[in-house]
Amino acid sequence: MEQIHAYYKERFDISEKDWGIFSSKLIQQKFSKHEPILNEGQTENYLSFVESGIVRLYIPKLDNDLTFGFVFEGSFMSGYDSFITQSPSKYAVQAITDTILWRITYDDLQTVYVESEIGNLIGREASEEQFLIKSKRELSLLNNTAEERYLNLFTERPELLKKVPLKYIASYIGVTPQALSRIRKRIS
């Protein structure tokens, strides 16, 4: 919980009173490597802060899942559209590695918004962060080749290349594992 407290202190200069309100609502959950965090069709009830580990967001498919996001420690994650609409998720969320999350329920977050001075700012920041990640990914898919998307990962997300299986990276940049292998061979 100290990591999330430090995050809020640095980003928002959260008061001890507001931290007390917020932290009293947090629960810690641990997920094993490859364990589902959210299943397709399940309603997301949590906004989570990744204390440690890596999380993958994907659309389950019979042949190959379609990975569209990764979340690393020190960041928020959620099946956010399901969370804010409280409707079933169209995708799944999975721990790629052993993962520790600090989570707040939808209802508890609404309480934090009402009872704390800084709650709405925290909520806005979390939603803006989710939007910017989604927007950047969509623009990359529309404007860049698969090779450019792969090369961009070296500068934008080097930790992804070191810690995430290549089959997930291939799916994330929109190619088959075989095509990624050819791209890697071409640029090495």
PyMOL commands that set and color helices and strands:
alter all, ss='L'
color gray80, all
select helices_A, chain A and resi 2-12+16-23+80-85+106-115+119-143+146-156+158-163+166-173+177-187
alter helices_A, ss='H'
color red, helices_A
select strands_A, chain A and resi 27-31+36-38+46-52+54-59+66-72+76-77+92-95+99-105
alter strands_A, ss='S'
color yellow, strands_A
deselect
rebuild
show_as cartoon
